[in-house]
Amino acid sequence: MNPKVAIVMGSQSDWETMKNAADTLDILDVDYEARIVSAHRTPDRLYDFARGARGEGFQIIIAGAGGAAHLPGMLAALTPLPVLGVPVQSRALSGQDSLLSIVQMPAGVPVGTLAIGKAGAVNAALLAAAVLALTDPELAGRLDDYRARQAAHVAEYPIDKDE
Ligand code: RP5
């Protein structure tokens, strides 16, 4: 079966961030396909991917981009699939530019926008998995286990690390 999640990014340089989404999906045993699709440098590839994504069997797209980050919004304009946008931390403006570019979509074309950087990439994967888990009880169980493991790693009382 084809993967249901696509992870797309504007540049190879985004992979360091977007790999966190891939790693999280790996932990949850969710298949995905990762591709580089630049809104600015490869607009034809963007169009072809977005127009074909549903037909390829994808159900959710996680899109990461930095700077003038048009990729998630353009994908959302071209496909009916839900798009989760991850603002990549840019060098010049620390990802504030990416965040505002992705989050401020006009009414009618939604992009579910996550936090800047690693947290956003991890959470995009968790959100995608949560949506797929609505119709996949085994995945729902793996998500429950993920949260239980996370909770188990949180100490109840703080300690002084320099003692
Ligand atoms: C965006 O420009 C990409 O998403 C990336 O975050 C940023 C910089 O790209 P590179 O110049 O590193 O390829 O399109």
Backbone and ligand atoms as CSV (ligand in chain L), in Angstrom:
chain,resi,resn,atom,element,x,y,z
A,1,MET,N,N,0.839,-1.199,0.000
A,1,MET,CA,C,0.000,0.000,0.000
A,1,MET,C,C,0.883,1.262,0.000
A,2,ASN,N,N,0.474,2.277,-0.745
A,2,ASN,CA,C,1.230,3.527,-0.768
A,2,ASN,C,C,1.134,4.229,0.579
A,3,PRO,N,N,2.179,4.977,0.941
A,3,PRO,CA,C,2.105,5.723,2.194
A,3,PRO,C,C,0.969,6.747,2.178
A,4,LYS,N,N,0.400,6.990,3.362
A,4,LYS,CA,C,-0.691,7.967,3.455
A,4,LYS,C,C,-0.181,9.363,3.805
A,5,VAL,N,N,1.043,9.421,4.277
A,5,VAL,CA,C,1.607,10.717,4.681
A,5,VAL,C,C,2.732,11.108,3.728
A,6,ALA,N,N,2.654,12.316,3.211
A,6,ALA,CA,C,3.765,12.890,2.445
A,6,ALA,C,C,4.439,13.954,3.297
A,7,ILE,N,N,5.766,13.882,3.350
A,7,ILE,CA,C,6.542,14.952,3.987
A,7,ILE,C,C,7.264,15.676,2.855
A,8,VAL,N,N,6.889,16.907,2.620
A,8,VAL,CA,C,7.550,17.655,1.553
A,8,VAL,C,C,8.243,18.876,2.147
A,9,MET,N,N,9.306,19.283,1.483
A,9,MET,CA,C,10.072,20.420,2.004
A,9,MET,C,C,10.628,21.212,0.841
A,10,GLY,N,N,10.894,22.485,1.109
A,10,GLY,CA,C,11.302,23.375,0.041
A,10,GLY,C,C,12.735,23.193,-0.413
A,11,SER,N,N,13.557,22.578,0.427
A,11,SER,CA,C,14.988,22.489,0.108
A,11,SER,C,C,15.605,21.336,0.884
A,12,GLN,N,N,16.714,20.841,0.348
A,12,GLN,CA,C,17.500,19.854,1.105
A,12,GLN,C,C,17.836,20.398,2.500
A,13,SER,N,N,18.050,21.723,2.578
A,13,SER,CA,C,18.450,22.306,3.867
A,13,SER,C,C,17.341,22.210,4.920
A,14,ASP,N,N,16.104,21.925,4.483
A,14,ASP,CA,C,14.994,21.771,5.438
A,14,ASP,C,C,14.958,20.373,6.069
A,15,TRP,N,N,15.708,19.440,5.487
A,15,TRP,CA,C,15.605,18.032,5.934
A,15,TRP,C,C,16.020,17.867,7.400
A,16,GLU,N,N,17.036,18.648,7.818
A,16,GLU,CA,C,17.484,18.541,9.214
A,16,GLU,C,C,16.295,18.744,10.165
A,17,THR,N,N,15.417,19.684,9.812
A,17,THR,CA,C,14.214,19.913,10.632
A,17,THR,C,C,13.149,18.859,10.348
A,18,MET,N,N,12.890,18.618,9.079
A,18,MET,CA,C,11.768,17.744,8.720
A,18,MET,C,C,12.038,16.283,9.040
A,19,LYS,N,N,13.330,15.928,9.221
A,19,LYS,CA,C,13.660,14.558,9.615
A,19,LYS,C,C,13.025,14.233,10.967
A,20,ASN,N,N,12.775,15.265,11.764
A,20,ASN,CA,C,12.118,15.024,13.059
A,20,ASN,C,C,10.684,14.529,12.873
A,21,ALA,N,N,10.029,14.986,11.817
A,21,ALA,CA,C,8.695,14.448,11.505
A,21,ALA,C,C,8.822,12.996,11.052
A,22,ALA,N,N,9.804,12.742,10.195
A,22,ALA,CA,C,10.015,11.380,9.695
A,22,ALA,C,C,10.346,10.429,10.848
A,23,ASP,N,N,11.238,10.862,11.736
A,23,ASP,CA,C,11.626,10.004,12.863
A,23,ASP,C,C,10.423,9.697,13.757
A,24,THR,N,N,9.560,10.689,13.945
A,24,THR,CA,C,8.374,10.486,14.798
A,24,THR,C,C,7.411,9.496,14.142
A,25,LEU,N,N,7.246,9.618,12.829
A,25,LEU,CA,C,6.384,8.652,12.129
A,25,LEU,C,C,7.000,7.255,12.175
A,26,ASP,N,N,8.336,7.184,12.112
A,26,ASP,CA,C,8.997,5.874,12.239
A,26,ASP,C,C,8.670,5.235,13.586
A,27,ILE,N,N,8.738,6.045,14.642
A,27,ILE,CA,C,8.450,5.524,15.990
A,27,ILE,C,C,7.032,4.958,16.043
A,28,LEU,N,N,6.120,5.621,15.343
A,28,LEU,CA,C,4.713,5.201,15.373
A,28,LEU,C,C,4.386,4.169,14.295
A,29,ASP,N,N,5.429,3.764,13.555
A,29,ASP,CA,C,5.244,2.775,12.483
A,29,ASP,C,C,4.222,3.250,11.441
A,30,VAL,N,N,4.332,4.522,11.091
A,30,VAL,CA,C,3.484,5.100,10.035
A,30,VAL,C,C,4.355,5.321,8.795
A,31,ASP,N,N,3.961,4.745,7.671
A,31,ASP,CA,C,4.714,4.934,6.426
A,31,ASP,C,C,4.569,6.360,5.907
A,32,TYR,N,N,5.609,6.843,5.265
A,32,TYR,CA,C,5.566,8.182,4.678
A,32,TYR,C,C,6.497,8.200,3.474
A,33,GLU,N,N,6.346,9.219,2.682
A,33,GLU,CA,C,7.300,9.469,1.609
A,33,GLU,C,C,7.794,10.897,1.761
A,34,ALA,N,N,9.090,11.097,1.688
A,34,ALA,CA,C,9.672,12.438,1.828
A,34,ALA,C,C,10.163,12.924,0.467
A,35,ARG,N,N,9.807,14.166,0.119
A,35,ARG,CA,C,10.202,14.727,-1.183
A,35,ARG,C,C,10.608,16.190,-1.033
A,36,ILE,N,N,11.484,16.632,-1.915
A,36,ILE,CA,C,11.826,18.060,-1.995
A,36,ILE,C,C,11.006,18.672,-3.123
A,37,VAL,N,N,10.231,19.680,-2.768
A,37,VAL,CA,C,9.352,20.367,-3.731
A,37,VAL,C,C,9.429,21.856,-3.399
A,38,SER,N,N,10.085,22.624,-4.219
A,38,SER,CA,C,10.226,24.049,-3.922
A,38,SER,C,C,9.166,24.870,-4.660
A,39,ALA,N,N,8.466,25.693,-3.892
A,39,ALA,CA,C,7.452,26.558,-4.515
A,39,ALA,C,C,8.092,27.540,-5.483
A,40,HIS,N,N,9.321,27.968,-5.166
A,40,HIS,CA,C,9.956,29.009,-5.968
A,40,HIS,C,C,10.877,28.459,-7.045
A,41,ARG,N,N,11.624,27.396,-6.695
A,41,ARG,CA,C,12.636,26.903,-7.639
A,41,ARG,C,C,12.105,25.797,-8.549
A,42,THR,N,N,11.101,25.064,-8.077
A,42,THR,CA,C,10.534,23.980,-8.904
A,42,THR,C,C,9.002,24.075,-8.900
A,43,PRO,N,N,8.460,25.192,-9.418
A,43,PRO,CA,C,6.998,25.360,-9.358
A,43,PRO,C,C,6.237,24.298,-10.144
A,44,ASP,N,N,6.818,23.790,-11.236
A,44,ASP,CA,C,6.129,22.734,-11.994
A,44,ASP,C,C,6.039,21.449,-11.171
A,45,ARG,N,N,7.125,21.145,-10.424
A,45,ARG,CA,C,7.108,19.960,-9.565
A,45,ARG,C,C,6.062,20.118,-8.468
A,46,LEU,N,N,5.975,21.327,-7.938
A,46,LEU,CA,C,4.962,21.610,-6.910
A,46,LEU,C,C,3.561,21.339,-7.461
A,47,TYR,N,N,3.304,21.874,-8.640
A,47,TYR,CA,C,1.981,21.720,-9.248
A,47,TYR,C,C,1.678,20.241,-9.496
A,48,ASP,N,N,2.635,19.538,-10.085
A,48,ASP,CA,C,2.418,18.122,-10.408
A,48,ASP,C,C,2.195,17.303,-9.133
A,49,PHE,N,N,3.027,17.564,-8.118
A,49,PHE,CA,C,2.868,16.798,-6.875
A,49,PHE,C,C,1.505,17.072,-6.247
A,50,ALA,N,N,1.156,18.350,-6.121
A,50,ALA,CA,C,-0.091,18.709,-5.434
A,50,ALA,C,C,-1.304,18.153,-6.177
A,51,ARG,N,N,-1.297,18.281,-7.491
A,51,ARG,CA,C,-2.435,17.801,-8.287
A,51,ARG,C,C,-2.555,16.271,-8.231
A,52,GLY,N,N,-1.414,15.597,-8.083
A,52,GLY,CA,C,-1.440,14.132,-8.102
A,52,GLY,C,C,-1.508,13.481,-6.733
A,53,ALA,N,N,-1.371,14.275,-5.664
A,53,ALA,CA,C,-1.176,13.694,-4.329
A,53,ALA,C,C,-2.327,12.791,-3.894
A,54,ARG,N,N,-3.541,13.226,-4.073
A,54,ARG,CA,C,-4.677,12.399,-3.659
A,54,ARG,C,C,-4.730,11.101,-4.467
A,55,GLY,N,N,-4.485,11.233,-5.753
A,55,GLY,CA,C,-4.483,10.049,-6.618
A,55,GLY,C,C,-3.387,9.059,-6.259
A,56,GLU,N,N,-2.286,9.564,-5.684
A,56,GLU,CA,C,-1.190,8.681,-5.276
A,56,GLU,C,C,-1.503,7.965,-3.969
A,57,GLY,N,N,-2.605,8.321,-3.355
A,57,GLY,CA,C,-2.994,7.639,-2.117
A,57,GLY,C,C,-2.651,8.379,-0.844
A,58,PHE,N,N,-2.041,9.556,-0.990
A,58,PHE,CA,C,-1.742,10.328,0.225
A,58,PHE,C,C,-3.039,10.835,0.853
A,59,GLN,N,N,-3.037,10.912,2.179
A,59,GLN,CA,C,-4.204,11.444,2.887
A,59,GLN,C,C,-3.884,12.731,3.635
A,60,ILE,N,N,-2.619,12.917,3.980
A,60,ILE,CA,C,-2.191,14.119,4.715
A,60,ILE,C,C,-0.829,14.544,4.187
A,61,ILE,N,N,-0.632,15.840,4.071
A,61,ILE,CA,C,0.667,16.368,3.653
A,61,ILE,C,C,1.255,17.206,4.787
A,62,ILE,N,N,2.492,16.893,5.144
A,62,ILE,CA,C,3.258,17.728,6.067
A,62,ILE,C,C,4.245,18.501,5.206
A,63,ALA,N,N,4.178,19.817,5.269
A,63,ALA,CA,C,5.015,20.637,4.390
A,63,ALA,C,C,5.863,21.594,5.223
A,64,GLY,N,N,7.178,21.505,5.064
A,64,GLY,CA,C,8.081,22.387,5.791
A,64,GLY,C,C,8.797,23.319,4.838
A,65,ALA,N,N,8.904,24.575,5.218
A,65,ALA,CA,C,9.626,25.543,4.391
A,65,ALA,C,C,10.083,26.699,5.267
A,66,GLY,N,N,11.091,27.419,4.746
A,66,GLY,CA,C,11.634,28.536,5.510
A,66,GLY,C,C,11.685,29.807,4.694
A,67,GLY,N,N,11.795,30.924,5.396
A,67,GLY,CA,C,11.870,32.224,4.724
A,67,GLY,C,C,10.519,32.611,4.148
A,68,ALA,N,N,10.517,32.989,2.868
A,68,ALA,CA,C,9.250,33.288,2.173
A,68,ALA,C,C,8.587,31.945,1.866
A,69,ALA,N,N,7.962,31.384,2.878
A,69,ALA,CA,C,7.592,29.954,2.867
A,69,ALA,C,C,6.219,29.754,2.229
A,70,HIS,N,N,6.209,29.741,0.906
A,70,HIS,CA,C,4.938,29.628,0.186
A,70,HIS,C,C,4.495,28.197,-0.050
A,71,LEU,N,N,5.379,27.239,0.215
A,71,LEU,CA,C,5.071,25.848,-0.140
A,71,LEU,C,C,3.783,25.320,0.498
A,72,PRO,N,N,3.616,25.415,1.830
A,72,PRO,CA,C,2.386,24.852,2.406
A,72,PRO,C,C,1.121,25.507,1.854
A,73,GLY,N,N,1.127,26.818,1.713
A,73,GLY,CA,C,-0.056,27.514,1.216
A,73,GLY,C,C,-0.381,27.172,-0.228
A,74,MET,N,N,0.654,27.054,-1.061
A,74,MET,CA,C,0.410,26.688,-2.463
A,74,MET,C,C,-0.104,25.259,-2.566
A,75,LEU,N,N,0.451,24.374,-1.735
A,75,LEU,CA,C,-0.063,22.989,-1.728
A,75,LEU,C,C,-1.534,22.989,-1.337
A,76,ALA,N,N,-1.856,23.740,-0.286
A,76,ALA,CA,C,-3.247,23.783,0.183
A,76,ALA,C,C,-4.177,24.340,-0.889
A,77,ALA,N,N,-3.632,25.230,-1.719
A,77,ALA,CA,C,-4.447,25.807,-2.794
A,77,ALA,C,C,-4.730,24.796,-3.899
A,78,LEU,N,N,-3.821,23.828,-4.040
A,78,LEU,CA,C,-3.883,22.933,-5.204
A,78,LEU,C,C,-4.420,21.536,-4.895
A,79,THR,N,N,-4.530,21.183,-3.610
A,79,THR,CA,C,-5.018,19.842,-3.268
A,79,THR,C,C,-6.099,19.955,-2.203
A,80,PRO,N,N,-7.065,19.050,-2.225
A,80,PRO,CA,C,-8.072,19.048,-1.152
A,80,PRO,C,C,-7.568,18.372,0.119
A,81,LEU,N,N,-6.382,17.746,0.072
A,81,LEU,CA,C,-5.870,17.044,1.259
A,81,LEU,C,C,-5.522,18.047,2.356
A,82,PRO,N,N,-5.635,17.621,3.617
A,82,PRO,CA,C,-5.194,18.506,4.701
A,82,PRO,C,C,-3.684,18.725,4.647
A,83,VAL,N,N,-3.286,19.969,4.860
A,83,VAL,CA,C,-1.866,20.339,4.826
A,83,VAL,C,C,-1.454,20.876,6.195
A,84,LEU,N,N,-0.410,20.272,6.748
A,84,LEU,CA,C,0.159,20.748,8.008
A,84,LEU,C,C,1.465,21.459,7.688
A,85,GLY,N,N,1.581,22.714,8.078
A,85,GLY,CA,C,2.748,23.516,7.733
A,85,GLY,C,C,3.736,23.619,8.880
A,86,VAL,N,N,5.007,23.383,8.567
A,86,VAL,CA,C,6.068,23.501,9.575
A,86,VAL,C,C,7.000,24.640,9.173
A,87,PRO,N,N,7.027,25.723,9.957
A,87,PRO,CA,C,7.954,26.815,9.668
A,87,PRO,C,C,9.383,26.412,10.039
A,88,VAL,N,N,10.250,26.385,9.050
A,88,VAL,CA,C,11.642,26.036,9.304
A,88,VAL,C,C,12.376,27.274,9.813
A,89,GLN,N,N,13.259,27.061,10.792
A,89,GLN,CA,C,13.986,28.192,11.384
A,89,GLN,C,C,14.976,28.759,10.371
A,90,SER,N,N,14.715,29.966,9.934
A,90,SER,CA,C,15.579,30.598,8.927
A,90,SER,C,C,16.774,31.257,9.611
A,91,ARG,N,N,17.823,31.479,8.804
A,91,ARG,CA,C,19.018,32.110,9.373
A,91,ARG,C,C,18.777,33.588,9.660
A,92,ALA,N,N,18.157,34.293,8.719
A,92,ALA,CA,C,18.047,35.750,8.844
A,92,ALA,C,C,17.084,36.174,9.950
A,93,LEU,N,N,15.946,35.512,10.046
A,93,LEU,CA,C,14.904,35.982,10.962
A,93,LEU,C,C,14.430,34.895,11.936
A,94,SER,N,N,15.253,33.877,12.104
A,94,SER,CA,C,14.994,32.825,13.100
A,94,SER,C,C,13.651,32.108,12.921
A,95,GLY,N,N,13.092,32.164,11.741
A,95,GLY,CA,C,11.842,31.437,11.494
A,95,GLY,C,C,10.583,32.252,11.687
A,96,GLN,N,N,10.738,33.494,12.159
A,96,GLN,CA,C,9.557,34.375,12.280
A,96,GLN,C,C,8.938,34.608,10.901
A,97,ASP,N,N,9.826,34.767,9.899
A,97,ASP,CA,C,9.350,34.950,8.522
A,97,ASP,C,C,8.606,33.707,8.034
A,98,SER,N,N,9.186,32.539,8.315
A,98,SER,CA,C,8.553,31.274,7.903
A,98,SER,C,C,7.184,31.136,8.565
A,99,LEU,N,N,7.147,31.399,9.857
A,99,LEU,CA,C,5.897,31.253,10.618
A,99,LEU,C,C,4.793,32.148,10.050
A,100,LEU,N,N,5.124,33.413,9.877
A,100,LEU,CA,C,4.089,34.343,9.400
A,100,LEU,C,C,3.682,34.041,7.966
A,101,SER,N,N,4.628,33.590,7.153
A,101,SER,CA,C,4.295,33.235,5.767
A,101,SER,C,C,3.313,32.073,5.720
A,102,ILE,N,N,3.473,31.129,6.663
A,102,ILE,CA,C,2.646,29.916,6.618
A,102,ILE,C,C,1.320,30.108,7.345
A,103,VAL,N,N,1.354,30.842,8.444
A,103,VAL,CA,C,0.159,30.878,9.302
A,103,VAL,C,C,-0.930,31.818,8.781
A,104,GLN,N,N,-0.530,32.858,8.062
A,104,GLN,CA,C,-1.502,33.894,7.709
A,104,GLN,C,C,-2.204,33.624,6.386
A,105,MET,N,N,-2.817,32.456,6.309
A,105,MET,CA,C,-3.569,32.119,5.090
A,105,MET,C,C,-4.911,32.841,5.089
A,106,PRO,N,N,-5.373,33.249,3.910
A,106,PRO,CA,C,-6.692,33.871,3.849
A,106,PRO,C,C,-7.777,32.835,4.120
A,107,ALA,N,N,-8.914,33.298,4.605
A,107,ALA,CA,C,-10.024,32.392,4.879
A,107,ALA,C,C,-10.390,31.625,3.618
A,108,GLY,N,N,-10.570,30.327,3.775
A,108,GLY,CA,C,-10.970,29.495,2.646
A,108,GLY,C,C,-9.913,28.512,2.190
A,109,VAL,N,N,-8.655,28.773,2.539
A,109,VAL,CA,C,-7.563,27.864,2.152
A,109,VAL,C,C,-6.700,27.601,3.395
A,110,PRO,N,N,-7.089,26.604,4.200
A,110,PRO,CA,C,-6.404,26.431,5.482
A,110,PRO,C,C,-5.078,25.671,5.386
A,111,VAL,N,N,-4.127,26.111,6.217
A,111,VAL,CA,C,-2.913,25.338,6.498
A,111,VAL,C,C,-2.826,25.234,8.021
A,112,GLY,N,N,-2.815,24.024,8.519
A,112,GLY,CA,C,-2.659,23.832,9.965
A,112,GLY,C,C,-1.216,24.089,10.327
A,113,THR,N,N,-0.958,25.209,10.992
A,113,THR,CA,C,0.422,25.655,11.189
A,113,THR,C,C,0.943,25.265,12.564
A,114,LEU,N,N,2.139,24.672,12.554
A,114,LEU,CA,C,2.770,24.212,13.782
A,114,LEU,C,C,3.837,25.208,14.236
A,115,ALA,N,N,4.526,24.840,15.310
A,115,ALA,CA,C,5.589,25.696,15.851
A,115,ALA,C,C,6.803,25.727,14.925
A,116,ILE,N,N,7.658,26.717,15.132
A,116,ILE,CA,C,8.905,26.822,14.357
A,116,ILE,C,C,9.851,25.682,14.741
A,117,GLY,N,N,10.403,25.038,13.726
A,117,GLY,CA,C,11.512,24.114,13.954
A,117,GLY,C,C,11.123,22.722,14.407
A,118,LYS,N,N,12.007,22.111,15.207
A,118,LYS,CA,C,11.863,20.693,15.575
A,118,LYS,C,C,10.522,20.388,16.230
A,119,ALA,N,N,10.089,21.234,17.167
A,119,ALA,CA,C,8.817,20.973,17.852
A,119,ALA,C,C,7.671,20.914,16.846
A,120,GLY,N,N,7.701,21.807,15.879
A,120,GLY,CA,C,6.649,21.816,14.860
A,120,GLY,C,C,6.676,20.563,14.011
A,121,ALA,N,N,7.869,20.117,13.665
A,121,ALA,CA,C,7.985,18.915,12.825
A,121,ALA,C,C,7.495,17.677,13.583
A,122,VAL,N,N,7.907,17.561,14.831
A,122,VAL,CA,C,7.451,16.417,15.644
A,122,VAL,C,C,5.936,16.465,15.799
A,123,ASN,N,N,5.411,17.632,16.117
A,123,ASN,CA,C,3.966,17.738,16.355
A,123,ASN,C,C,3.145,17.561,15.079
A,124,ALA,N,N,3.696,17.962,13.958
A,124,ALA,CA,C,2.996,17.722,12.691
A,124,ALA,C,C,2.830,16.224,12.472
A,125,ALA,N,N,3.879,15.479,12.768
A,125,ALA,CA,C,3.797,14.016,12.621
A,125,ALA,C,C,2.777,13.430,13.595
A,126,LEU,N,N,2.779,13.930,14.824
A,126,LEU,CA,C,1.826,13.414,15.820
A,126,LEU,C,C,0.391,13.754,15.420
A,127,LEU,N,N,0.186,14.942,14.882
A,127,LEU,CA,C,-1.160,15.317,14.423
A,127,LEU,C,C,-1.601,14.460,13.234
A,128,ALA,N,N,-0.693,14.262,12.308
A,128,ALA,CA,C,-1.025,13.421,11.151
A,128,ALA,C,C,-1.391,12.019,11.619
A,129,ALA,N,N,-0.616,11.499,12.560
A,129,ALA,CA,C,-0.897,10.153,13.074
A,129,ALA,C,C,-2.231,10.127,13.811
A,130,ALA,N,N,-2.520,11.182,14.555
A,130,ALA,CA,C,-3.792,11.229,15.292
A,130,ALA,C,C,-4.982,11.217,14.337
A,131,VAL,N,N,-4.851,11.902,13.224
A,131,VAL,CA,C,-5.943,11.905,12.233
A,131,VAL,C,C,-6.101,10.510,11.629
A,132,LEU,N,N,-4.983,9.905,11.241
A,132,LEU,CA,C,-5.061,8.555,10.667
A,132,LEU,C,C,-5.578,7.551,11.692
A,133,ALA,N,N,-5.281,7.789,12.968
A,133,ALA,CA,C,-5.707,6.866,14.031
A,133,ALA,C,C,-7.223,6.863,14.223
A,134,LEU,N,N,-7.901,7.872,13.704
A,134,LEU,CA,C,-9.369,7.894,13.826
A,134,LEU,C,C,-9.996,6.676,13.147
A,135,THR,N,N,-9.319,6.166,12.140
A,135,THR,CA,C,-9.847,4.991,11.428
A,135,THR,C,C,-8.866,3.818,11.484
A,136,ASP,N,N,-7.931,3.871,12.443
A,136,ASP,CA,C,-6.918,2.816,12.557
A,136,ASP,C,C,-6.669,2.545,14.043
A,137,PRO,N,N,-7.426,1.619,14.635
A,137,PRO,CA,C,-7.320,1.374,16.076
A,137,PRO,C,C,-5.923,0.946,16.518
A,138,GLU,N,N,-5.190,0.222,15.671
A,138,GLU,CA,C,-3.842,-0.200,16.081
A,138,GLU,C,C,-2.913,1.005,16.197
A,139,LEU,N,N,-3.037,1.922,15.262
A,139,LEU,CA,C,-2.238,3.155,15.343
A,139,LEU,C,C,-2.669,3.967,16.567
A,140,ALA,N,N,-3.958,3.988,16.860
A,140,ALA,CA,C,-4.434,4.706,18.056
A,140,ALA,C,C,-3.760,4.136,19.304
A,141,GLY,N,N,-3.606,2.830,19.337
A,141,GLY,CA,C,-2.936,2.190,20.473
A,141,GLY,C,C,-1.471,2.593,20.546
A,142,ARG,N,N,-0.814,2.665,19.381
A,142,ARG,CA,C,0.605,3.064,19.379
A,142,ARG,C,C,0.757,4.522,19.823
A,143,LEU,N,N,-0.202,5.351,19.466
A,143,LEU,CA,C,-0.157,6.751,19.925
A,143,LEU,C,C,-0.343,6.835,21.442
A,144,ASP,N,N,-1.246,6.022,21.960
A,144,ASP,CA,C,-1.435,5.981,23.417
A,144,ASP,C,C,-0.131,5.564,24.104
A,145,ASP,N,N,0.518,4.552,23.538
A,145,ASP,CA,C,1.790,4.080,24.119
A,145,ASP,C,C,2.850,5.184,24.075
A,146,TYR,N,N,2.890,5.918,22.968
A,146,TYR,CA,C,3.849,7.021,22.818
A,146,TYR,C,C,3.661,8.027,23.954
A,147,ARG,N,N,2.401,8.382,24.180
A,147,ARG,CA,C,2.126,9.368,25.240
A,147,ARG,C,C,2.454,8.807,26.619
A,148,ALA,N,N,2.174,7.535,26.824
A,148,ALA,CA,C,2.463,6.927,28.127
A,148,ALA,C,C,3.974,6.922,28.373
A,149,ARG,N,N,4.748,6.604,27.317
A,149,ARG,CA,C,6.218,6.609,27.477
A,149,ARG,C,C,6.701,8.022,27.771
A,150,GLN,N,N,6.116,9.005,27.094
A,150,GLN,CA,C,6.500,10.398,27.307
A,150,GLN,C,C,6.223,10.812,28.756
A,151,ALA,N,N,5.043,10.441,29.246
A,151,ALA,CA,C,4.681,10.788,30.627
A,151,ALA,C,C,5.626,10.129,31.627
A,152,ALA,N,N,6.028,8.879,31.311
A,152,ALA,CA,C,6.888,8.141,32.236
A,152,ALA,C,C,8.270,8.776,32.350
A,153,HIS,N,N,8.651,9.587,31.360
A,153,HIS,CA,C,9.977,10.215,31.377
A,153,HIS,C,C,9.987,11.561,32.100
A,154,VAL,N,N,8.842,11.996,32.600
A,154,VAL,CA,C,8.785,13.278,33.290
A,154,VAL,C,C,8.869,13.050,34.799
A,155,ALA,N,N,9.970,13.525,35.402
A,155,ALA,CA,C,10.140,13.365,36.848
A,155,ALA,C,C,9.064,14.162,37.587
A,156,GLU,N,N,8.699,13.646,38.750
A,156,GLU,CA,C,7.659,14.346,39.501
A,156,GLU,C,C,8.224,15.528,40.281
A,157,TYR,N,N,9.507,15.417,40.666
A,157,TYR,CA,C,10.122,16.491,41.455
A,157,TYR,C,C,11.402,16.960,40.770
A,158,PRO,N,N,11.672,18.262,40.809
A,158,PRO,CA,C,12.899,18.770,40.186
A,158,PRO,C,C,14.122,18.460,41.042
A,159,ILE,N,N,15.279,18.358,40.388
A,159,ILE,CA,C,16.520,18.151,41.132
A,159,ILE,C,C,17.531,19.219,40.718
A,160,ASP,N,N,18.481,19.499,41.614
A,160,ASP,CA,C,19.582,20.395,41.259
A,160,ASP,C,C,20.635,19.592,40.539
A,161,LYS,N,N,20.869,19.915,39.274
A,161,LYS,CA,C,21.793,19.082,38.482
A,161,LYS,C,C,23.253,19.345,38.846
A,162,ASP,N,N,23.566,20.521,39.452
A,162,ASP,CA,C,24.976,20.837,39.729
A,162,ASP,C,C,25.420,20.359,41.102
A,163,GLU,N,N,24.598,19.564,41.783
A,163,GLU,CA,C,25.024,19.066,43.099
A,163,GLU,C,C,25.682,17.724,42.990
L,1,RP5,C1,C,13.033,27.850,1.199
L,1,RP5,O1,O,14.181,28.577,1.271
L,1,RP5,C2,C,13.353,26.503,1.772
L,1,RP5,O2,O,12.222,25.959,2.363
L,1,RP5,C3,C,14.458,26.766,2.751
L,1,RP5,O3,O,13.999,26.763,4.081
L,1,RP5,C4,C,14.943,28.158,2.383
L,1,RP5,C5,C,16.410,28.205,2.060
L,1,RP5,O4,O,16.697,27.253,1.058
L,1,RP5,P1,P,18.180,26.960,0.631
L,1,RP5,O5,O,18.737,28.257,0.090
L,1,RP5,O6,O,18.917,26.485,1.854
L,1,RP5,O7,O,18.091,25.880,-0.421
L,1,RP5,O8,O,12.554,27.727,-0.099
